[in-house]
Amino acid sequence: MSAEWDDLKTVLAVARSGTLAAAGADLGLNYTTVARRVQRAEAALGVNLFHRLPDGYRATDIGLLVARHAALMDQQADGLFRALQGQDQTLRGRLVVTAPQLLIGPHVAPVLEQFSEQHPEVEVLLRATNDLLDLNRREADLAIRISRTPGDTLMGVRLCEQQAASFAAKSVAKRLKDYPDAPVEWIVYEQSPKVPKAAMELYPNSKVRMVFDDMAAMVGAAQAGLGVVRMPMFLGRASEGLEQVPVLPPQPYADIWVVAHRDVWPSAKVKTFREMLVPWFKSHWDCFVSS
């Protein structure tokens, strides 16, 4: 009785996600390849690993057993590859960097340009996302994160502290200045769908006009003159057509970190990129806080 490692990894992905399509997305495979690998693993082991249900795949007891052991094997493999990567002192090959989308244009792209010019043999793959990619599973080599702490299994350097403030289109800013007693209309984030407390204390006539679930959309709405938005100061300052309005004093906001798994931290590519990133943020600290 035996099974190929790729097939066992596929069984693990299906057990975790519950569908062939989701497992395929996780593995970078198409639906039919995932189905074929599951069937091949079942044939090799001589057991059914999943219940085929109308809404997806549910692992049998044997399937759960196989998935648990496959997860341990996967962790061991990740540990091996991280250790090898940490020993790599060459400046060639792939470097996977992840960063929040809205930070990339003004503050990550310049470092990427400098790095690629000086080290053309390194292929940089940038994963632009606000999601916290799993560095233990090597979903990225280096992460730029807006966070209170970098994580227990990670090494990190704080790039800068941040503040948030209120920003609006020039037309809205002028109206607030000309009519200081008029209601202040806010566009707020879905996870915190109220006017900021400090703003209410200064302007009790403030009210929520709209609720959004995406910061990029909130920036666009502010640029269109729909209302005032609380956002990180770097973002408001980098967004064309917006200006800071004094309806909310600058507020503490989560710091920006660069982090990597401690096994990968010493590698030449991670170290070299990090050593370019840190001075950039230090020299642009005034973009992130009130001066």
Protein Blocks (a to p, Z undefined) as FASTA:
>chain_A
ZZdfklmmmmmmmmmnopaklmmmmnopafklmmmmmmmmmmmnopafbdcdfkbccddf
klmmmmmmmmmmmmmmmmmmmmmmmmpccdedjddddddfklmmmmmmmmmmmmmmmmmm
bccdddddfbdcdfknopafbdcdddfbfbjkbccddfbdcdddddddfklmmmmmmmmm
bccdddddfklmcccfklmmmmmmbccfbdcfbfklmmmmmmnopaccdddfklmmmpgh
iacdfkbccdddddddddddfklmmpmklmmmmmmmmmmmmmmmmmmpcZZ
